[in-house]
């Protein structure tokens, strides 16, 4: 069995009746762990991010996002996000309740 990965640090910045804003900090190789998004969400990289996305069907794909970019996804996305780079990475996730 492969060794367990370090967990990313999740820091909730805002959590009210309309949004939840969470900052995720990853050491190289760290992961979020498997999760399913319960809300539509927007991700904004704070640093350049090289992410490995593991998906429920057993596939994985690498995605590179520059600092300051943004993307959105709909409720129901399920995955594990891993820092595939060799430096720390940070992004902010805004969930729309």
KOLGUGU-890509 format. One record per atom (N, C-alpha, C): residue number from 1; z, y, x; atom name. Coordinates in Angstrom, 1 decimal. Last residue first. Example, Ala and Ser with C-alpha at 12.3 -4.5 7.8 and 13.67 -1.06 7.14 Angstrom:
 num     zz     yy     xx atomo
   2    7.1   -2.2   12.8     N
   2    7.1   -1.1   13.7    CA
   2    7.9    0.0   12.9     C
   1    7.8   -5.7   13.2     N
   1    7.8   -4.5   12.3    CA
   1    7.8   -3.3   13.2     C
This chain:
 num     zz     yy     xx atomo
  97   -1.4   28.9  -23.9     N
  97   -0.7   28.1  -25.0    CA
  97   -1.3   28.4  -26.4     C
  96   -3.1   28.5  -21.1     N
  96   -3.2   29.3  -22.3    CA
  96   -2.6   28.5  -23.5     C
  95   -1.9   28.6  -17.8     N
  95   -2.2   27.8  -19.0    CA
  95   -2.1   28.7  -20.2     C
  94   -3.0   29.3  -14.7     N
  94   -2.5   30.0  -15.9    CA
  94   -2.9   29.1  -17.1     C
  93   -2.2   28.6  -11.4     N
  93   -2.7   28.1  -12.6    CA
  93   -2.1   28.8  -13.8     C
  92   -3.0   29.5   -8.1     N
  92   -2.2   29.9   -9.3    CA
  92   -2.9   29.3  -10.5     C
  91   -2.8   27.8   -5.0     N
  91   -3.5   28.4   -6.1    CA
  91   -2.5   28.7   -7.2     C
  90   -2.9   27.3   -1.5     N
  90   -2.2   27.7   -2.6    CA
  90   -3.1   28.2   -3.7     C
  89   -2.6   25.2    1.4     N
  89   -3.4   25.8    0.4    CA
  89   -2.5   26.2   -0.8     C
  88   -2.5   24.7    5.0     N
  88   -1.8   24.8    3.7    CA
  88   -2.8   25.5    2.7     C
  87   -5.1   22.8    6.6     N
  87   -4.2   23.9    6.5    CA
  87   -3.6   24.0    5.1     C
  86   -7.0   20.9    6.4     N
  86   -6.0   20.7    7.4    CA
  86   -5.1   21.9    7.6     C
  85   -7.8   19.7    3.0     N
  85   -7.9   20.5    4.2    CA
  85   -6.9   20.2    5.2     C
  84   -7.2   18.5    0.6     N
  84   -8.1   17.8    1.5    CA
  84   -8.3   18.5    2.8     C
  83   -4.6   18.3   -1.4     N
  83   -5.2   19.2   -0.4    CA
  83   -5.9   18.4    0.6     C
  82   -5.4   16.9   -4.6     N
  82   -4.9   16.7   -3.2    CA
  82   -5.5   17.8   -2.3     C
  81   -4.6   16.2   -7.9     N
  81   -5.2   17.2   -7.0    CA
  81   -4.5   17.0   -5.7     C
  80   -5.5   13.9  -10.3     N
  80   -4.6   14.2   -9.3    CA
  80   -5.3   15.1   -8.3     C
  79   -6.1   14.3  -13.9     N
  79   -6.5   14.1  -12.5    CA
  79   -5.3   14.2  -11.6     C
  78   -7.6   15.2  -17.0     N
  78   -6.6   14.4  -16.3    CA
  78   -7.0   14.1  -14.9     C
  77   -8.0   17.6  -19.5     N
  77   -8.3   17.1  -18.1    CA
  77   -7.2   16.3  -17.5     C
  76   -6.9   18.6  -21.8     N
  76   -7.2   17.2  -21.8    CA
  76   -7.7   16.7  -20.4     C
  75   -8.2   21.8  -22.3     N
  75   -7.1   20.9  -22.5    CA
  75   -7.7   19.5  -22.4     C
  74  -10.8   22.9  -20.0     N
  74  -10.2   22.7  -21.3    CA
  74   -9.1   21.7  -21.3     C
  73  -10.8   25.3  -17.3     N
  73  -11.1   24.0  -17.8    CA
  73  -10.4   23.9  -19.2     C
  72  -12.2   27.7  -15.0     N
  72  -11.4   27.3  -16.2    CA
  72  -11.8   26.0  -16.7     C
  71  -11.8   29.5  -11.9     N
  71  -12.5   28.6  -12.8    CA
  71  -11.6   28.2  -13.9     C
  70  -12.2   32.0   -9.4     N
  70  -11.5   31.4  -10.5    CA
  70  -12.4   30.4  -11.3     C
  69  -11.5   33.4   -6.1     N
  69  -12.4   32.9   -7.1    CA
  69  -11.6   32.4   -8.3     C
  68   -9.5   33.9   -4.2     N
  68   -9.9   35.0   -5.1    CA
  68  -10.9   34.5   -6.2     C
  67  -10.7   31.8   -1.7     N
  67   -9.6   32.6   -2.2    CA
  67  -10.2   33.7   -3.1     C
  66  -13.2   29.3   -2.7     N
  66  -12.7   30.4   -1.9    CA
  66  -11.6   31.2   -2.5     C
  65  -13.1   25.8   -3.0     N
  65  -13.0   27.1   -3.8    CA
  65  -12.5   28.2   -2.8     C
  64  -14.6   22.7   -3.0     N
  64  -14.1   23.8   -2.2    CA
  64  -14.2   25.1   -3.0     C
  63  -13.9   19.4   -3.9     N
  63  -14.3   20.7   -4.4    CA
  63  -13.7   21.8   -3.4     C
  62  -14.7   16.0   -3.9     N
  62  -14.2   17.1   -3.2    CA
  62  -14.7   18.4   -3.7     C
  61  -13.8   13.3   -6.1     N
  61  -14.8   14.3   -5.6    CA
  61  -14.0   15.4   -4.9     C
  60  -13.5    9.9   -7.1     N
  60  -12.9   11.2   -6.6    CA
  60  -14.1   12.0   -6.1     C
  59  -13.0    7.4   -9.6     N
  59  -13.8    8.2   -8.7    CA
  59  -13.0    9.3   -8.1     C
  58  -11.3    6.2  -11.4     N
  58  -11.3    5.6  -10.1    CA
  58  -12.2    6.4   -9.1     C
  57  -11.2    7.4  -13.8     N
  57  -12.2    6.3  -13.7    CA
  57  -12.2    5.7  -12.3     C
  56   -9.5    9.6  -13.5     N
  56   -9.0    8.3  -14.1    CA
  56   -9.9    7.1  -14.0     C
  55   -9.9   11.0  -10.2     N
  55  -10.1   11.0  -11.6    CA
  55   -9.8    9.6  -12.2     C
  54   -8.9   13.3   -7.7     N
  54   -8.9   11.9   -8.1    CA
  54   -9.0   11.8   -9.6     C
  53  -10.2   15.7   -5.8     N
  53   -9.8   15.4   -7.2    CA
  53  -10.0   14.0   -7.4     C
  52   -9.3   17.5   -3.1     N
  52   -9.8   16.2   -3.4    CA
  52   -9.3   16.0   -4.8     C
  51  -10.1   20.9   -2.1     N
  51   -9.3   19.9   -3.0    CA
  51  -10.1   18.6   -3.1     C
  50   -9.6   23.5   -0.3     N
  50  -10.5   22.3   -0.2    CA
  50   -9.7   21.2   -0.9     C
  49   -9.4   26.9   -0.7     N
  49   -8.9   25.6   -1.1    CA
  49   -9.9   24.5   -1.0     C
  48   -8.2   29.9    0.6     N
  48   -9.3   29.0    0.5    CA
  48   -8.8   27.6    0.2     C
  47   -5.5   31.0   -1.5     N
  47   -6.1   30.8   -0.2    CA
  47   -7.4   30.0   -0.4     C
  46   -5.4   31.3   -4.2     N
  46   -4.8   32.4   -3.4    CA
  46   -5.3   32.3   -2.0     C
  45   -7.6   30.4   -6.8     N
  45   -7.1   30.1   -5.5    CA
  45   -6.5   31.4   -4.8     C
  44   -6.8   30.1  -10.1     N
  44   -7.3   31.1   -9.2    CA
  44   -6.7   30.8   -7.8     C
  43   -7.6   28.4  -13.1     N
  43   -7.1   28.3  -11.7    CA
  43   -7.7   29.4  -10.9     C
  42   -6.7   28.2  -16.5     N
  42   -7.5   28.9  -15.5    CA
  42   -6.8   28.7  -14.1     C
  41   -6.8   26.0  -19.3     N
  41   -6.2   26.6  -18.2    CA
  41   -7.2   27.3  -17.3     C
  40   -5.7   24.6  -22.4     N
  40   -6.8   25.1  -21.6    CA
  40   -6.1   25.9  -20.5     C
  39   -3.0   22.1  -22.1     N
  39   -3.5   23.4  -22.6    CA
  39   -4.8   23.7  -21.8     C
  38   -2.2   19.8  -21.0     N
  38   -1.9   19.9  -22.4    CA
  38   -2.4   21.2  -23.0     C
  37   -3.6   17.8  -18.5     N
  37   -3.4   19.2  -19.0    CA
  37   -3.3   19.2  -20.5     C
  36   -2.0   15.2  -17.0     N
  36   -3.0   15.5  -18.0    CA
  36   -2.6   16.9  -18.5     C
  35   -1.6   13.9  -13.6     N
  35   -1.2   14.7  -14.8    CA
  35   -2.3   14.9  -15.7     C
  34   -0.5   12.5  -10.6     N
  34   -1.4   12.4  -11.8    CA
  34   -0.8   13.2  -12.9     C
  33    0.2   14.9   -8.0     N
  33    0.5   13.7   -8.8    CA
  33   -0.3   13.7  -10.0     C
  32   -0.6   16.9   -6.3     N
  32    0.2   17.3   -7.6    CA
  32    0.8   16.1   -8.2     C
  31   -0.1   16.4   -2.7     N
  31   -0.8   16.2   -4.0    CA
  31    0.1   16.7   -5.2     C
  30   -0.9   17.1    0.7     N
  30    0.0   17.0   -0.4    CA
  30   -0.8   16.9   -1.7     C
  29   -2.7   17.4    2.8     N
  29   -2.5   16.1    2.3    CA
  29   -1.6   16.0    1.1     C
  28   -1.0   20.3    4.0     N
  28   -2.2   19.4    4.2    CA
  28   -1.9   18.0    3.7     C
  27    1.0   21.5    1.3     N
  27    0.9   21.2    2.7    CA
  27   -0.4   20.4    2.8     C
  26    0.6   23.7   -1.4     N
  26    0.3   22.3   -0.8    CA
  26    0.3   22.4    0.7     C
  25    1.8   25.3   -4.2     N
  25    1.7   25.3   -2.7    CA
  25    1.6   23.9   -2.2     C
  24    1.1   26.8   -7.2     N
  24    1.1   25.5   -6.5    CA
  24    0.9   25.7   -5.0     C
  23    2.5   28.7   -9.7     N
  23    1.9   28.8   -8.3    CA
  23    2.1   27.4   -7.7     C
  22    1.8   29.2  -13.1     N
  22    2.5   28.4  -12.1    CA
  22    1.7   28.5  -10.7     C
  21    2.3   30.5  -16.2     N
  21    1.7   30.7  -14.9    CA
  21    2.5   30.0  -13.8     C
  20    1.7   30.0  -19.5     N
  20    2.6   29.5  -18.4    CA
  20    1.8   29.7  -17.2     C
  19    1.6   32.1  -22.5     N
  19    1.0   31.5  -21.3    CA
  19    2.1   30.9  -20.4     C
  18    2.9   32.6  -25.0     N
  18    1.5   32.7  -24.9    CA
  18    0.9   32.0  -23.7     C
  17    5.7   32.5  -24.9     N
  17    5.1   31.8  -26.0    CA
  17    3.5   31.8  -25.9     C
  16    6.1   31.9  -21.3     N
  16    6.5   32.5  -22.6    CA
  16    5.7   31.8  -23.7     C
  15    6.6   32.0  -18.1     N
  15    6.5   30.9  -19.1    CA
  15    7.1   31.6  -20.4     C
  14    5.7   32.7  -14.8     N
  14    5.8   33.2  -16.2    CA
  14    5.7   32.0  -17.1     C
  13    6.0   31.1  -12.6     N
  13    6.1   32.5  -12.4    CA
  13    6.3   33.2  -13.8     C
  12    7.1   28.1  -11.3     N
  12    6.8   28.8  -12.5    CA
  12    7.0   30.3  -12.3     C
  11    5.9   26.4   -8.6     N
  11    6.9   27.4   -8.9    CA
  11    6.4   28.2  -10.2     C
  10    5.6   23.3   -7.1     N
  10    5.2   24.1   -8.3    CA
  10    6.3   25.1   -8.6     C
   9    4.4   21.9   -4.2     N
   9    5.6   22.6   -4.8    CA
   9    5.0   23.5   -5.9     C
   8    3.1   18.6   -3.9     N
   8    2.9   20.0   -3.9    CA
   8    4.2   20.6   -4.5     C
   7    4.6   15.8   -2.1     N
   7    4.3   16.5   -3.4    CA
   7    4.1   18.0   -3.2     C
   6    3.1   13.6    0.2     N
   6    4.0   14.7    0.0    CA
   6    3.6   15.4   -1.4     C
   5    2.1   10.3   -0.6     N
   5    1.8   11.7   -0.2    CA
   5    3.0   12.6   -0.5     C
   4    3.1    7.1    0.6     N
   4    3.2    8.1   -0.5    CA
   4    2.8    9.5    0.1     C
   3    0.8    5.0    2.3     N
   3    2.1    5.7    2.3    CA
   3    2.0    6.8    1.2     C
   2   -0.9    2.2    0.6     N
   2   -0.9    3.5    1.4    CA
   2    0.4    4.2    1.3     C
   1    0.0   -1.2    0.9     N
   1    0.0    0.0    0.0    CA
   1    0.0    1.2    0.9     C
